[in-house]
């Protein structure tokens, strides 16, 4: 499979293996950060930082894996009331 991928990508075998290891590492780091966030051990912001993602990317990652937030429109409205007005 690696040889086939190497041929398709026009890259040598070691480059393909390095890319696969980095992709696997990246996925594992994201998964671990998501697990910590979902268990309440870290904030969403910290999870994004640990995963090497932006906050938006972390939210997207969670949604793609079926996470549904308990944050409601009412929560947003309450937070907006707390913001200073100009």
N, CA, C and O atoms as CSV, one atom per row, in Angstrom:
chain,resi,resn,atom,element,x,y,z
A,1,UNK,N,N,0.823,-1.193,0.000
A,1,UNK,CA,C,0.000,0.000,0.000
A,1,UNK,C,C,0.867,1.258,0.000
A,1,UNK,O,O,0.549,2.246,-0.661
A,2,UNK,N,N,1.953,1.205,0.742
A,2,UNK,CA,C,2.852,2.361,0.784
A,2,UNK,C,C,3.502,2.580,-0.568
A,2,UNK,O,O,3.645,3.717,-1.017
A,3,UNK,N,N,3.897,1.493,-1.219
A,3,UNK,CA,C,4.503,1.614,-2.549
A,3,UNK,C,C,3.504,2.217,-3.542
A,3,UNK,O,O,3.864,3.070,-4.354
A,4,UNK,N,N,2.264,1.772,-3.469
A,4,UNK,CA,C,1.227,2.296,-4.363
A,4,UNK,C,C,1.016,3.783,-4.102
A,4,UNK,O,O,0.940,4.580,-5.038
A,5,UNK,N,N,0.921,4.150,-2.838
A,5,UNK,CA,C,0.748,5.554,-2.467
A,5,UNK,C,C,1.954,6.385,-2.907
A,5,UNK,O,O,1.804,7.503,-3.399
A,6,UNK,N,N,3.131,5.833,-2.726
A,6,UNK,CA,C,4.364,6.499,-3.127
A,6,UNK,C,C,4.342,6.796,-4.627
A,6,UNK,O,O,4.723,7.881,-5.066
A,7,UNK,N,N,3.897,5.824,-5.387
A,7,UNK,CA,C,3.819,5.991,-6.838
A,7,UNK,C,C,2.767,7.035,-7.210
A,7,UNK,O,O,3.000,7.882,-8.073
A,8,UNK,N,N,1.617,6.967,-6.558
A,8,UNK,CA,C,0.545,7.919,-6.848
A,8,UNK,C,C,0.924,9.348,-6.488
A,8,UNK,O,O,0.563,10.287,-7.197
A,9,UNK,N,N,1.651,9.514,-5.390
A,9,UNK,CA,C,2.034,10.841,-4.910
A,9,UNK,C,C,3.346,11.340,-5.509
A,9,UNK,O,O,3.724,12.495,-5.313
A,10,UNK,N,N,4.030,10.477,-6.230
A,10,UNK,CA,C,5.324,10.806,-6.831
A,10,UNK,C,C,6.340,11.223,-5.763
A,10,UNK,O,O,7.083,12.190,-5.928
A,11,UNK,N,N,6.347,10.468,-4.674
A,11,UNK,CA,C,7.280,10.728,-3.580
A,11,UNK,C,C,7.908,9.416,-3.159
A,11,UNK,O,O,7.341,8.342,-3.363
A,12,UNK,N,N,9.098,9.519,-2.563
A,12,UNK,CA,C,9.763,8.295,-2.142
A,12,UNK,C,C,9.079,7.691,-0.917
A,12,UNK,O,O,8.308,8.350,-0.219
A,13,UNK,N,N,9.382,6.442,-0.686
A,13,UNK,CA,C,8.762,5.648,0.375
A,13,UNK,C,C,8.932,6.298,1.756
A,13,UNK,O,O,7.976,6.357,2.529
A,14,UNK,N,N,10.120,6.778,2.068
A,14,UNK,CA,C,10.368,7.360,3.396
A,14,UNK,C,C,9.564,8.648,3.598
A,14,UNK,O,O,9.121,8.923,4.713
A,15,UNK,N,N,9.374,9.426,2.563
A,15,UNK,CA,C,8.569,10.641,2.668
A,15,UNK,C,C,7.114,10.285,2.953
A,15,UNK,O,O,6.465,10.914,3.788
A,16,UNK,N,N,6.611,9.275,2.257
A,16,UNK,CA,C,5.240,8.813,2.484
A,16,UNK,C,C,5.087,8.306,3.910
A,16,UNK,O,O,4.099,8.627,4.570
A,17,UNK,N,N,6.026,7.533,4.395
A,17,UNK,CA,C,5.954,7.000,5.763
A,17,UNK,C,C,5.980,8.141,6.776
A,17,UNK,O,O,5.221,8.117,7.744
A,18,UNK,N,N,6.837,9.136,6.571
A,18,UNK,CA,C,6.879,10.304,7.465
A,18,UNK,C,C,5.533,11.024,7.486
A,18,UNK,O,O,5.043,11.398,8.551
A,19,UNK,N,N,4.941,11.217,6.319
A,19,UNK,CA,C,3.642,11.889,6.237
A,19,UNK,C,C,2.573,11.088,6.984
A,19,UNK,O,O,1.753,11.662,7.701
A,20,UNK,N,N,2.580,9.781,6.816
A,20,UNK,CA,C,1.595,8.938,7.491
A,20,UNK,C,C,1.764,8.988,9.006
A,20,UNK,O,O,0.777,9.022,9.741
A,21,UNK,N,N,2.994,8.991,9.469
A,21,UNK,CA,C,3.247,9.080,10.911
A,21,UNK,C,C,2.762,10.424,11.442
A,21,UNK,O,O,2.129,10.476,12.497
A,22,UNK,N,N,3.046,11.502,10.736
A,22,UNK,CA,C,2.612,12.827,11.186
A,22,UNK,C,C,1.087,12.943,11.179
A,22,UNK,O,O,0.510,13.542,12.086
A,23,UNK,N,N,0.437,12.381,10.173
A,23,UNK,CA,C,-1.035,12.405,10.137
A,23,UNK,C,C,-1.611,11.622,11.314
A,23,UNK,O,O,-2.561,12.064,11.960
A,24,UNK,N,N,-1.033,10.465,11.583
A,24,UNK,CA,C,-1.482,9.655,12.704
A,24,UNK,C,C,-1.251,10.360,14.023
A,24,UNK,O,O,-2.107,10.326,14.908
A,25,UNK,N,N,-0.098,11.000,14.162
A,25,UNK,CA,C,0.219,11.751,15.377
A,25,UNK,C,C,-0.768,12.904,15.559
A,25,UNK,O,O,-1.288,13.122,16.654
A,26,UNK,N,N,-1.015,13.625,14.495
A,26,UNK,CA,C,-1.931,14.761,14.541
A,26,UNK,C,C,-3.335,14.311,14.958
A,26,UNK,O,O,-3.975,14.948,15.794
A,27,UNK,N,N,-3.802,13.217,14.373
A,27,UNK,CA,C,-5.127,12.694,14.726
A,27,UNK,C,C,-5.177,12.267,16.189
A,27,UNK,O,O,-6.167,12.522,16.875
A,28,UNK,N,N,-4.127,11.627,16.667
A,28,UNK,CA,C,-4.090,11.168,18.055
A,28,UNK,C,C,-4.097,12.346,19.031
A,28,UNK,O,O,-4.783,12.304,20.052
A,29,UNK,N,N,-3.337,13.389,18.720
A,29,UNK,CA,C,-3.288,14.572,19.578
A,29,UNK,C,C,-4.657,15.240,19.638
A,29,UNK,O,O,-5.103,15.648,20.711
A,30,UNK,N,N,-5.330,15.354,18.487
A,30,UNK,CA,C,-6.668,15.940,18.458
A,30,UNK,C,C,-7.651,15.098,19.263
A,30,UNK,O,O,-8.458,15.629,20.026
A,31,UNK,N,N,-7.577,13.797,19.090
A,31,UNK,CA,C,-8.475,12.894,19.801
A,31,UNK,C,C,-8.289,12.993,21.316
A,31,UNK,O,O,-9.268,13.042,22.062
A,32,UNK,N,N,-7.036,13.022,21.769
A,32,UNK,CA,C,-6.752,13.114,23.199
A,32,UNK,C,C,-7.245,14.447,23.770
A,32,UNK,O,O,-7.815,14.479,24.861
A,33,UNK,N,N,-7.030,15.536,23.044
A,33,UNK,CA,C,-7.491,16.849,23.500
A,33,UNK,C,C,-9.016,16.880,23.573
A,33,UNK,O,O,-9.583,17.431,24.516
A,34,UNK,N,N,-9.679,16.290,22.580
A,34,UNK,CA,C,-11.144,16.245,22.576
A,34,UNK,C,C,-11.657,15.437,23.765
A,34,UNK,O,O,-12.626,15.838,24.410
A,35,UNK,N,N,-11.028,14.320,24.058
A,35,UNK,CA,C,-11.437,13.487,25.196
A,35,UNK,C,C,-11.304,14.260,26.513
A,35,UNK,O,O,-12.186,14.193,27.370
A,36,UNK,N,N,-10.198,14.991,26.666
A,36,UNK,CA,C,-9.998,15.782,27.888
A,36,UNK,C,C,-11.068,16.863,28.012
A,36,UNK,O,O,-11.594,17.108,29.098
A,37,UNK,N,N,-11.380,17.503,26.891
A,37,UNK,CA,C,-12.406,18.547,26.903
A,37,UNK,C,C,-13.773,17.953,27.257
A,37,UNK,O,O,-14.482,18.483,28.112
A,38,UNK,N,N,-14.131,16.864,26.604
A,38,UNK,CA,C,-15.438,16.259,26.817
A,38,UNK,C,C,-15.601,15.705,28.228
A,38,UNK,O,O,-16.720,15.604,28.731
A,39,UNK,N,N,-14.504,15.350,28.861
A,39,UNK,CA,C,-14.582,14.847,30.236
A,39,UNK,C,C,-14.518,15.984,31.253
A,39,UNK,O,O,-14.596,15.747,32.458
A,40,UNK,N,N,-14.374,17.227,30.763
A,40,UNK,CA,C,-14.370,18.387,31.649
A,40,UNK,C,C,-13.034,18.689,32.292
A,40,UNK,O,O,-12.957,19.502,33.213
A,41,UNK,N,N,-11.978,18.044,31.817
A,41,UNK,CA,C,-10.649,18.256,32.414
A,41,UNK,C,C,-9.991,19.543,31.932
A,41,UNK,O,O,-9.182,20.133,32.647
A,42,UNK,N,N,-10.335,19.978,30.723
A,42,UNK,CA,C,-9.761,21.206,30.162
A,42,UNK,C,C,-10.861,21.991,29.444
A,42,UNK,O,O,-11.924,21.455,29.131
A,43,UNK,N,N,-10.581,23.259,29.192
A,43,UNK,CA,C,-11.529,24.106,28.462
A,43,UNK,C,C,-11.413,23.834,26.963
A,43,UNK,O,O,-10.467,23.195,26.503
A,44,UNK,N,N,-12.384,24.327,26.223
A,44,UNK,CA,C,-12.341,24.197,24.772
A,44,UNK,C,C,-11.113,24.910,24.215
A,44,UNK,O,O,-10.460,24.417,23.295
A,45,UNK,N,N,-10.811,26.061,24.778
A,45,UNK,CA,C,-9.644,26.820,24.334
A,45,UNK,C,C,-8.349,26.027,24.558
A,45,UNK,O,O,-7.476,25.995,23.691
A,46,UNK,N,N,-8.236,25.395,25.716
A,46,UNK,CA,C,-7.046,24.594,26.004
A,46,UNK,C,C,-6.985,23.365,25.100
A,46,UNK,O,O,-5.907,22.972,24.654
A,47,UNK,N,N,-8.132,22.764,24.833
A,47,UNK,CA,C,-8.172,21.610,23.926
A,47,UNK,C,C,-7.676,22.005,22.538
A,47,UNK,O,O,-6.903,21.282,21.909
A,48,UNK,N,N,-8.134,23.161,22.074
A,48,UNK,CA,C,-7.691,23.649,20.764
A,48,UNK,C,C,-6.181,23.864,20.769
A,48,UNK,O,O,-5.489,23.490,19.822
A,49,UNK,N,N,-5.683,24.463,21.830
A,49,UNK,CA,C,-4.243,24.715,21.945
A,49,UNK,C,C,-3.459,23.399,21.925
A,49,UNK,O,O,-2.479,23.266,21.193
A,50,UNK,N,N,-3.892,22.442,22.725
A,50,UNK,CA,C,-3.192,21.157,22.791
A,50,UNK,C,C,-3.236,20.421,21.455
A,50,UNK,O,O,-2.289,19.720,21.098
A,51,UNK,N,N,-4.333,20.579,20.718
A,51,UNK,CA,C,-4.491,19.906,19.431
A,51,UNK,C,C,-3.788,20.651,18.295
A,51,UNK,O,O,-3.669,20.134,17.185
A,52,UNK,N,N,-3.324,21.867,18.583
A,52,UNK,CA,C,-2.681,22.656,17.531
A,52,UNK,C,C,-3.681,23.213,16.532
A,52,UNK,O,O,-3.370,23.393,15.355
A,53,UNK,N,N,-4.891,23.483,17.022
A,53,UNK,CA,C,-5.961,23.993,16.171
A,53,UNK,C,C,-6.435,25.348,16.668
A,53,UNK,O,O,-6.174,25.735,17.807
A,54,UNK,N,N,-7.130,26.055,15.804
A,54,UNK,CA,C,-7.815,27.259,16.254
A,54,UNK,C,C,-9.063,26.810,17.010
A,54,UNK,O,O,-9.463,25.648,16.934
A,55,UNK,N,N,-9.664,27.730,17.728
A,55,UNK,CA,C,-10.898,27.416,18.449
A,55,UNK,C,C,-11.972,26.934,17.473
A,55,UNK,O,O,-12.671,25.957,17.741
A,56,UNK,N,N,-12.094,27.618,16.358
A,56,UNK,CA,C,-13.079,27.262,15.348
A,56,UNK,C,C,-12.794,25.855,14.804
A,56,UNK,O,O,-13.719,25.058,14.645
A,57,UNK,N,N,-11.537,25.546,14.521
A,57,UNK,CA,C,-11.181,24.223,14.011
A,57,UNK,C,C,-11.484,23.126,15.034
A,57,UNK,O,O,-11.916,22.033,14.669
A,58,UNK,N,N,-11.256,23.423,16.312
A,58,UNK,CA,C,-11.548,22.441,17.358
A,58,UNK,C,C,-13.047,22.198,17.449
A,58,UNK,O,O,-13.486,21.056,17.579
A,59,UNK,N,N,-13.828,23.261,17.381
A,59,UNK,CA,C,-15.283,23.111,17.400
A,59,UNK,C,C,-15.749,22.268,16.214
A,59,UNK,O,O,-16.590,21.381,16.364
A,60,UNK,N,N,-15.205,22.547,15.058
A,60,UNK,CA,C,-15.552,21.794,13.851
A,60,UNK,C,C,-15.170,20.328,14.011
A,60,UNK,O,O,-15.939,19.442,13.637
A,61,UNK,N,N,-13.985,20.067,14.565
A,61,UNK,CA,C,-13.524,18.698,14.802
A,61,UNK,C,C,-14.511,17.955,15.699
A,61,UNK,O,O,-14.862,16.808,15.423
A,62,UNK,N,N,-14.954,18.602,16.766
A,62,UNK,CA,C,-15.901,17.973,17.693
A,62,UNK,C,C,-17.245,17.703,17.021
A,62,UNK,O,O,-17.813,16.623,17.181
A,63,UNK,N,N,-17.749,18.669,16.277
A,63,UNK,CA,C,-19.042,18.520,15.601
A,63,UNK,C,C,-18.974,17.382,14.577
A,63,UNK,O,O,-19.913,16.594,14.462
A,64,UNK,N,N,-17.874,17.294,13.840
A,64,UNK,CA,C,-17.719,16.233,12.848
A,64,UNK,C,C,-17.727,14.850,13.492
A,64,UNK,O,O,-18.027,13.854,12.832
A,65,UNK,N,N,-17.403,14.791,14.759
A,65,UNK,CA,C,-17.397,13.518,15.487
A,65,UNK,C,C,-18.670,13.316,16.307
A,65,UNK,O,O,-18.737,12.428,17.156
A,66,UNK,N,N,-19.676,14.147,16.043
A,66,UNK,CA,C,-20.984,13.944,16.638
A,66,UNK,C,C,-21.231,14.652,17.953
A,66,UNK,O,O,-22.274,14.439,18.571
A,67,UNK,N,N,-20.304,15.490,18.403
A,67,UNK,CA,C,-20.506,16.214,19.651
A,67,UNK,C,C,-21.578,17.270,19.465
A,67,UNK,O,O,-21.559,18.024,18.492
A,68,UNK,N,N,-22.504,17.317,20.393
A,68,UNK,CA,C,-23.540,18.346,20.383
A,68,UNK,C,C,-23.395,19.171,21.656
A,68,UNK,O,O,-23.429,18.637,22.765
A,69,UNK,N,N,-23.237,20.439,21.485
A,69,UNK,CA,C,-23.020,21.345,22.605
A,69,UNK,C,C,-24.296,21.559,23.405
A,69,UNK,O,O,-25.398,21.543,22.856
A,70,UNK,N,N,-24.135,21.756,24.693
A,70,UNK,CA,C,-25.277,22.088,25.538
A,70,UNK,C,C,-25.447,23.607,25.636
A,70,UNK,O,O,-26.350,24.096,26.314
A,71,UNK,N,N,-24.573,24.339,24.956
A,71,UNK,CA,C,-24.628,25.804,24.931
A,71,UNK,C,C,-25.810,26.216,24.065
A,71,UNK,O,O,-25.880,25.848,22.892
A,72,UNK,N,N,-26.728,26.965,24.628
A,72,UNK,CA,C,-27.960,27.313,23.926
A,72,UNK,C,C,-27.955,28.762,23.448
A,72,UNK,O,O,-27.065,29.544,23.781
A,73,UNK,N,N,-28.957,29.090,22.673
A,73,UNK,CA,C,-29.144,30.470,22.228
A,73,UNK,C,C,-29.372,31.354,23.454
A,73,UNK,O,O,-28.894,32.487,23.506
A,74,UNK,N,N,-30.094,30.837,24.424
A,74,UNK,CA,C,-30.340,31.585,25.660
A,74,UNK,C,C,-29.017,31.874,26.376
A,74,UNK,O,O,-28.832,32.969,26.905
A,75,UNK,N,N,-28.099,30.906,26.398
A,75,UNK,CA,C,-26.780,31.130,27.001
A,75,UNK,C,C,-26.060,32.285,26.294
A,75,UNK,O,O,-25.472,33.156,26.936
A,76,UNK,N,N,-26.120,32.270,24.971
A,76,UNK,CA,C,-25.490,33.329,24.185
A,76,UNK,C,C,-26.113,34.681,24.507
A,76,UNK,O,O,-25.398,35.663,24.708
A,77,UNK,N,N,-27.416,34.736,24.558
A,77,UNK,CA,C,-28.102,35.997,24.848
A,77,UNK,C,C,-27.707,36.532,26.222
A,77,UNK,O,O,-27.509,37.735,26.390
A,78,UNK,N,N,-27.593,35.639,27.203
A,78,UNK,CA,C,-27.184,36.043,28.547
A,78,UNK,C,C,-25.759,36.589,28.549
A,78,UNK,O,O,-25.479,37.589,29.209
A,79,UNK,N,N,-24.865,35.945,27.821
A,79,UNK,CA,C,-23.484,36.424,27.748
A,79,UNK,C,C,-23.392,37.757,27.026
A,79,UNK,O,O,-22.595,38.615,27.406
A,80,UNK,N,N,-24.198,37.940,25.988
A,80,UNK,CA,C,-24.187,39.201,25.248
A,80,UNK,C,C,-24.626,40.365,26.134
A,80,UNK,O,O,-24.145,41.487,25.973
A,81,UNK,N,N,-25.530,40.100,27.058
A,81,UNK,CA,C,-25.977,41.141,27.986
A,81,UNK,C,C,-24.845,41.603,28.904
A,81,UNK,O,O,-24.856,42.733,29.392
A,82,UNK,N,N,-23.891,40.742,29.130
A,82,UNK,CA,C,-22.773,41.059,30.026
A,82,UNK,C,C,-21.672,41.904,29.368
A,82,UNK,O,O,-20.830,42.492,30.046
A,83,UNK,N,N,-21.703,41.947,28.029
A,83,UNK,CA,C,-20.699,42.713,27.315
A,83,UNK,C,C,-20.923,44.199,27.483
A,83,UNK,O,O,-22.063,44.662,27.448
A,84,UNK,N,N,-19.840,44.963,27.665
A,84,UNK,CA,C,-20.018,46.413,27.787
A,84,UNK,C,C,-20.473,47.005,26.447
A,84,UNK,O,O,-20.043,46.560,25.383
A,85,UNK,N,N,-21.325,47.987,26.514
A,85,UNK,CA,C,-21.791,48.656,25.315
A,85,UNK,C,C,-21.027,49.957,25.122
A,85,UNK,O,O,-20.524,50.529,26.089
A,86,UNK,N,N,-20.939,50.411,23.933
A,86,UNK,CA,C,-20.195,51.647,23.639
A,86,UNK,C,C,-21.130,52.776,23.379
A,86,UNK,O,O,-20.690,53.894,23.115
